[in-house]
Amino acid sequence: MDLNTITDIVRRPSERPGVLWRDGDAWLAGGTWLFSTEQPQLRRLIDITALGWDSLMPSAAGLEIGATCTIRELNAFAPPGDWPAATLFGTCCEAFLSSFKVWNAATVGGNICMSLPAGPMITLTVALEAAYTVWAADGSERTIDAADFVIGDHRNILGPGEILRRIDIPVAALRKRCTHRRFTLTRLGRSTVFLIATQSPGTADLLLTITAGTTRPVRLAFDSMPDADTLRERIDAIPEDLWFSDPNGTPDHRRHLAGYFAEEIRVELTEGGRP
């Protein structure tokens, strides 16, 4: 779609592009959402792909993902053999309601900053206990737990001129055992609920992340595997106003699915196989 209110595009921004920010600006990376709908409030685009951030940087500490890393690049990444939870990269890339053409342009950071309940890069990074580095307009930076970034449907903690710079996934999370459950109304549809569970090697702990069915990610941590009643109680304790409602499901439907799939996950991780 043509954005007929845009009067300027900054193609070579400074290394810390927040200093350029003014009312009517938008960051431009993949642009797959930006150019898909009218943006009458915008006057200028700042192209952050020109900054040349590294897409994927594996190390002994884990994986650093540049915010402009494309979905195609993440899906094609070949992780070390001792990162079993990295199988979730492909799982979450495939959860996009999009074509391969979108994968070539859409970015990990863009999906996170859209902050939609069904954003699969949100699901992935919250489940893998990632930390986000955010650059402020004044040149300072801060680190935020992925679970604290999205605060509601299409809402996050970014202020004017702030930008998500990178996502750091710790190696301890990548070495965990993992499983997931996802429900859609149609085979290639938007997620109604998306659950990911991880478990530390040699332990009976459980980290359960619930997204898509809630307006922001919910992460439930257990030091040891809960019984069915305890798990159900923790899900029932999720506040009513966090359950999302749209044409893909009512809050009650989503709560039911979350409980159903969470119990499947509990049984799988307890017994060592998918029920």
RAKA-V687926 format. One record per helix or strand of 3 or more residues. SS is the DSSP state (H for helix, E for strand). FROM is the first residue (numbers start at 1). TO is the last residue. If there is no record, write none. Layout:
SS_FROM_TO ; SS_FROM_TO
//
This chain:
E_8_10 ; H_17_20 ; E_25_28 ; H_34_36 ; E_44_47 ; H_48_51 ; E_56_59 ; E_62_66 ; H_71_76 ; H_84_93 ; H_100_103 ; H_108_114 ; H_120_127 ; E_131_135 ; E_141_145 ; H_146_148 ; E_150_152 ; E_163_170 ; H_171_174 ; E_177_184 ; E_191_199 ; E_206_211 ; E_218_222 ; H_228_236 ; H_240_242 ; H_251_271
//
